[in-house]
Every structure is written in structure tokens, then in C-alpha cells.
Amino acid sequence: MNKQDAVVDVTEANIQEVLQQSVDRPVLLFIGMGNDPACQAQLEILDRLACAYQGKLTVASVAAEAEHMLAQQLVSQLQVRALPGQVILHQGRPVKVFSGPQSEDALREVLDPLTMSQAELIGQQVSALMAEGHAEDALTLLQEILRDEPDNHGLQVLQVNLLLELGRIDQARQLMAALPEDAPGIAQPRAKLSFYEMVADAPARNVLETRLAENDSDHEARYQLAIRMVIADENEQALEQLDDCTA
């Protein structure tokens, strides 16, 4: 099959080694025909996934023409109903069997929870709570987990981010000061904190917007509004305001 190097070729000689890898990290096992356009298109998706997950996932391919007996055996054992077949294995067992072509989103839906770190999984829960307007619940969840893992720097950084989102700047600053300089992900909240400090004495956003509505040439208000937009992750709108400052 015509595949990129990110996808491992599976043969009778290495099939057990490939399957054994699923004990340590998920394995996406592909079974397909090289002369089938649907299989070729699916392999392009799998190659992107192999690159995107950056070593958190093994993508392995069985070429059914070259490894006919092996492919037939796997199709039978794993109950693949149609090619291209894709089986996601984790901790030494199959967790999902796909028959026929699948979208990248469908595969990611299964792979993401299997490849995420604990901090990433908790971050996902926190983000969901924040999106629903339950910021305090998100903070409570994180603090409960940190009671059991007080030295988890990844979760502590997540807590700093959440405190900044809630506007608890002093608490975020104190927690950040206690973290190591190389704590994973610390650069993002550190940068955001610097933006908060830049507008520490600035008026609230609605006041700045009112000032600009009354005086479009108020560049100080426009600059401060742009910083508040950066803090709110509205980067495109912030750039538009900064462009207007220099126009």
C-alpha cells in the first residue's frame, strides 16, 4: 500500500509486536485493499491522525493483497464486516471496530479519550462546565482533584487559568508564583496575567466601549479595549482595534 512512514506495515512477522503495543498506548489497526480508492482515501486520514497524535497512537496497516491469510484471520476474529476495516485496541483488547470508511471526526471521538492525559481530560470537563456557565463548579471539581494530587503541576496550571477566567487575579498570581518556571503549560497563564496587569487600573470593558462610541479617536480607550479582548480570547477583534490605533 502507498502509505506515509507514519503508518506501520503489519505482516505475519510483526503482528504480535504491533498488538502488544496497545498495552502502552492505543493502536489503530487498519485492514484494506491497496487498489480500492476508498481504502486509499482512508489511509490518508489515518496518516494525518498518526501525525496529529504525535506518538500517543500507533497506526498500523494490513495490506490485504500481500497479507491475505493474516487479513482474513483478523477480519474474522475482530468481526470486521466490510473493508476498509479499522479496529482501535487499548490495553491489549479491542475497544471499537469500524467497518467501512470512517470520517476523521468519528475516529477522533474514540481516540481522544484514550490518548488524553489526565490534565487534558479534566481540562475538557472544566471547559464543558465553563461553557454551561458553571464556573464555580469547575473550580470546585479541580480543587477536589488537587487534594488527592497536590503536586500535579499540570492541574495546578489549569487552576491558574480558571482563576484568571473568573477574574481572581491575586489568587492566580499567588498560585503561579509557587509553581516551577518550567511547569507544563505555564507560559499561557503567565502571558495572560501580564495582560491583566496592563489594564489593572483601566475602566471596565463596557465603559471603554461607551468612550469609543462617543469619541472614535480615543486611542487610549481603544488600546485598553484591545487588551481586554485579548484576555477574553477575542484575538481577531483585538487586532482590529490595534490596527485602528495605528491607522
KAFENMO-V248288 format. One record per residue. N is the residue number from 1. RES is the residue in one letter. PHI is phi in whole degrees, -180 to 180 (NA if undefined). PSI is psi in radians with two decimals (none if undefined). Layout:
n->N res->RES phi->PHI psi->PSI
n->N res->RES phi->PHI psi->PSI
//
This chain:
n->1 res->M phi->NA psi->2.61
n->2 res->N phi->-88 psi->1.66
n->3 res->K phi->-126 psi->2.82
n->4 res->Q phi->-81 psi->2.89
n->5 res->D phi->-64 psi->-0.31
n->6 res->A phi->-67 psi->-0.34
n->7 res->V phi->-102 psi->2.23
n->8 res->V phi->-84 psi->2.31
n->9 res->D phi->-77 psi->2.28
n->10 res->V phi->-106 psi->2.33
n->11 res->T phi->-133 psi->3.08
n->12 res->E phi->-58 psi->-0.56
n->13 res->A phi->-73 psi->-0.54
n->14 res->N phi->-119 psi->0.11
n->15 res->I phi->-59 psi->-0.72
n->16 res->Q phi->-67 psi->-0.66
n->17 res->E phi->-64 psi->-0.74
n->18 res->V phi->-64 psi->-0.80
n->19 res->L phi->-63 psi->-0.61
n->20 res->Q phi->-65 psi->-0.50
n->21 res->Q phi->-61 psi->-0.42
n->22 res->S phi->-68 psi->-0.20
n->23 res->V phi->-68 psi->-0.62
n->24 res->D phi->-96 psi->-0.56
n->25 res->R phi->-155 psi->2.76
n->26 res->P phi->-60 psi->2.55
n->27 res->V phi->-121 psi->2.23
n->28 res->L phi->-103 psi->1.87
n->29 res->L phi->-97 psi->2.11
n->30 res->F phi->-106 psi->2.39
n->31 res->I phi->-128 psi->2.09
n->32 res->G phi->-161 psi->3.07
n->33 res->M phi->-107 psi->2.29
n->34 res->G phi->-66 psi->-0.47
n->35 res->N phi->-93 psi->0.15
n->36 res->D phi->-100 psi->2.08
n->37 res->P phi->-56 psi->-0.64
n->38 res->A phi->-64 psi->-0.68
n->39 res->C phi->-68 psi->-0.71
n->40 res->Q phi->-64 psi->-0.74
n->41 res->A phi->-64 psi->-0.65
n->42 res->Q phi->-67 psi->-0.66
n->43 res->L phi->-64 psi->-0.56
n->44 res->E phi->-64 psi->-0.68
n->45 res->I phi->-65 psi->-0.76
n->46 res->L phi->-66 psi->-0.62
n->47 res->D phi->-64 psi->-0.71
n->48 res->R phi->-64 psi->-0.69
n->49 res->L phi->-65 psi->-0.75
n->50 res->A phi->-59 psi->-0.69
n->51 res->C phi->-74 psi->-0.69
n->52 res->A phi->-66 psi->-0.64
n->53 res->Y phi->-84 psi->-0.11
n->54 res->Q phi->47 psi->1.02
n->55 res->G phi->87 psi->-0.12
n->56 res->K phi->-82 psi->-0.11
n->57 res->L phi->-143 psi->2.43
n->58 res->T phi->-104 psi->2.16
n->59 res->V phi->-107 psi->2.12
n->60 res->A phi->-128 psi->2.47
n->61 res->S phi->-125 psi->2.31
n->62 res->V phi->-104 psi->2.03
n->63 res->A phi->-82 psi->1.90
n->64 res->A phi->-63 psi->-0.51
n->65 res->E phi->-68 psi->-0.82
n->66 res->A phi->-78 psi->-0.57
n->67 res->E phi->-119 psi->1.04
n->68 res->H phi->-60 psi->-0.84
n->69 res->M phi->-66 psi->-0.75
n->70 res->L phi->-63 psi->-0.79
n->71 res->A phi->-61 psi->-0.76
n->72 res->Q phi->-63 psi->-0.72
n->73 res->Q phi->-64 psi->-0.78
n->74 res->L phi->-67 psi->-0.72
n->75 res->V phi->-60 psi->-0.73
n->76 res->S phi->-70 psi->-0.85
n->77 res->Q phi->-67 psi->-0.67
n->78 res->L phi->-94 psi->-0.02
n->79 res->Q phi->61 psi->0.82
n->80 res->V phi->-81 psi->2.19
n->81 res->R phi->-93 psi->-0.34
n->82 res->A phi->-159 psi->2.59
n->83 res->L phi->-92 psi->2.59
n->84 res->P phi->-71 psi->2.40
n->85 res->G phi->-100 psi->2.49
n->86 res->Q phi->-137 psi->2.22
n->87 res->V phi->-124 psi->2.21
n->88 res->I phi->-99 psi->2.11
n->89 res->L phi->-112 psi->2.48
n->90 res->H phi->-149 psi->2.33
n->91 res->Q phi->56 psi->0.68
n->92 res->G phi->83 psi->0.14
n->93 res->R phi->-142 psi->2.70
n->94 res->P phi->-73 psi->2.33
n->95 res->V phi->-112 psi->-0.31
n->96 res->K phi->-158 psi->2.32
n->97 res->V phi->-117 psi->2.17
n->98 res->F phi->-109 psi->2.34
n->99 res->S phi->-116 psi->2.13
n->100 res->G phi->91 psi->3.00
n->101 res->P phi->-59 psi->2.53
n->102 res->Q phi->-133 psi->2.59
n->103 res->S phi->-76 psi->2.79
n->104 res->E phi->-62 psi->-0.67
n->105 res->D phi->-63 psi->-0.68
n->106 res->A phi->-64 psi->-0.68
n->107 res->L phi->-71 psi->-0.73
n->108 res->R phi->-63 psi->-0.57
n->109 res->E phi->-59 psi->-0.59
n->110 res->V phi->-87 psi->-0.68
n->111 res->L phi->-74 psi->-0.64
n->112 res->D phi->-56 psi->-0.88
n->113 res->P phi->-63 psi->-0.47
n->114 res->L phi->-80 psi->-0.42
n->115 res->T phi->-106 psi->-0.19
n->116 res->M phi->-74 psi->2.53
n->117 res->S phi->-74 psi->2.94
n->118 res->Q phi->-60 psi->-0.71
n->119 res->A phi->-63 psi->-0.68
n->120 res->E phi->-67 psi->-0.72
n->121 res->L phi->-64 psi->-0.77
n->122 res->I phi->-66 psi->-0.67
n->123 res->G phi->-59 psi->-0.65
n->124 res->Q phi->-64 psi->-0.75
n->125 res->Q phi->-65 psi->-0.72
n->126 res->V phi->-63 psi->-0.77
n->127 res->S phi->-62 psi->-0.69
n->128 res->A phi->-64 psi->-0.73
n->129 res->L phi->-65 psi->-0.70
n->130 res->M phi->-63 psi->-0.74
n->131 res->A phi->-64 psi->-0.50
n->132 res->E phi->-87 psi->0.03
n->133 res->G phi->84 psi->0.33
n->134 res->H phi->-109 psi->1.04
n->135 res->A phi->-63 psi->-0.74
n->136 res->E phi->-65 psi->-0.67
n->137 res->D phi->-63 psi->-0.66
n->138 res->A phi->-64 psi->-0.76
n->139 res->L phi->-66 psi->-0.71
n->140 res->T phi->-61 psi->-0.78
n->141 res->L phi->-57 psi->-0.82
n->142 res->L phi->-66 psi->-0.73
n->143 res->Q phi->-67 psi->-0.60
n->144 res->E phi->-65 psi->-0.72
n->145 res->I phi->-67 psi->-0.67
n->146 res->L phi->-69 psi->-0.38
n->147 res->R phi->-64 psi->-0.59
n->148 res->D phi->-87 psi->-0.38
n->149 res->E phi->-132 psi->1.14
n->150 res->P phi->-65 psi->-0.32
n->151 res->D phi->-102 psi->0.23
n->152 res->N phi->-82 psi->1.71
n->153 res->H phi->-66 psi->-0.57
n->154 res->G phi->-62 psi->-0.73
n->155 res->L phi->-72 psi->-0.56
n->156 res->Q phi->-66 psi->-0.67
n->157 res->V phi->-64 psi->-0.70
n->158 res->L phi->-61 psi->-0.67
n->159 res->Q phi->-66 psi->-0.68
n->160 res->V phi->-60 psi->-0.81
n->161 res->N phi->-58 psi->-0.75
n->162 res->L phi->-68 psi->-0.71
n->163 res->L phi->-62 psi->-0.68
n->164 res->L phi->-65 psi->-0.71
n->165 res->E phi->-61 psi->-0.60
n->166 res->L phi->-84 psi->-0.07
n->167 res->G phi->81 psi->0.24
n->168 res->R phi->-91 psi->1.28
n->169 res->I phi->-67 psi->-0.78
n->170 res->D phi->-63 psi->-0.74
n->171 res->Q phi->-63 psi->-0.73
n->172 res->A phi->-63 psi->-0.73
n->173 res->R phi->-63 psi->-0.75
n->174 res->Q phi->-64 psi->-0.76
n->175 res->L phi->-67 psi->-0.71
n->176 res->M phi->-65 psi->-0.64
n->177 res->A phi->-64 psi->-0.46
n->178 res->A phi->-86 psi->-0.15
n->179 res->L phi->-89 psi->2.65
n->180 res->P phi->-63 psi->2.67
n->181 res->E phi->-60 psi->-0.52
n->182 res->D phi->-103 psi->0.37
n->183 res->A phi->-58 psi->2.38
n->184 res->P phi->-61 psi->2.20
n->185 res->G phi->83 psi->0.09
n->186 res->I phi->-69 psi->-0.41
n->187 res->A phi->-61 psi->-0.68
n->188 res->Q phi->-64 psi->-0.94
n->189 res->P phi->-66 psi->-0.52
n->190 res->R phi->-63 psi->-0.76
n->191 res->A phi->-65 psi->-0.73
n->192 res->K phi->-65 psi->-0.67
n->193 res->L phi->-62 psi->-0.67
n->194 res->S phi->-63 psi->-0.61
n->195 res->F phi->-69 psi->-0.68
n->196 res->Y phi->-60 psi->-0.74
n->197 res->E phi->-67 psi->-0.51
n->198 res->M phi->-67 psi->-0.47
n->199 res->V phi->-118 psi->0.44
n->200 res->A phi->-58 psi->-0.64
n->201 res->D phi->-104 psi->0.15
n->202 res->A phi->-81 psi->2.73
n->203 res->P phi->-64 psi->2.89
n->204 res->A phi->-65 psi->2.83
n->205 res->R phi->-59 psi->-0.76
n->206 res->N phi->-65 psi->-0.55
n->207 res->V phi->-68 psi->-0.74
n->208 res->L phi->-63 psi->-0.71
n->209 res->E phi->-65 psi->-0.65
n->210 res->T phi->-66 psi->-0.73
n->211 res->R phi->-61 psi->-0.70
n->212 res->L phi->-71 psi->-0.61
n->213 res->A phi->-64 psi->-0.57
n->214 res->E phi->-85 psi->-0.51
n->215 res->N phi->-146 psi->1.72
n->216 res->D phi->-66 psi->-0.26
n->217 res->S phi->-95 psi->0.16
n->218 res->D phi->-78 psi->1.49
n->219 res->H phi->-68 psi->-0.55
n->220 res->E phi->-64 psi->-0.77
n->221 res->A phi->-65 psi->-0.67
n->222 res->R phi->-66 psi->-0.72
n->223 res->Y phi->-65 psi->-0.79
n->224 res->Q phi->-65 psi->-0.65
n->225 res->L phi->-64 psi->-0.70
n->226 res->A phi->-61 psi->-0.71
n->227 res->I phi->-65 psi->-0.73
n->228 res->R phi->-64 psi->-0.57
n->229 res->M phi->-69 psi->-0.67
n->230 res->V phi->-62 psi->-0.75
n->231 res->I phi->-60 psi->-0.60
n->232 res->A phi->-86 psi->0.18
n->233 res->D phi->62 psi->0.49
n->234 res->E phi->-100 psi->1.17
n->235 res->N phi->-69 psi->-0.67
n->236 res->E phi->-65 psi->-0.77
n->237 res->Q phi->-65 psi->-0.64
n->238 res->A phi->-63 psi->-0.73
n->239 res->L phi->-64 psi->-0.65
n->240 res->E phi->-63 psi->-0.72
n->241 res->Q phi->-65 psi->-0.73
n->242 res->L phi->-66 psi->-0.62
n->243 res->D phi->-63 psi->-0.69
n->244 res->D phi->-67 psi->-0.52
n->245 res->C phi->-65 psi->-0.60
n->246 res->T phi->-97 psi->-0.09
n->247 res->A phi->-69 psi->none
//
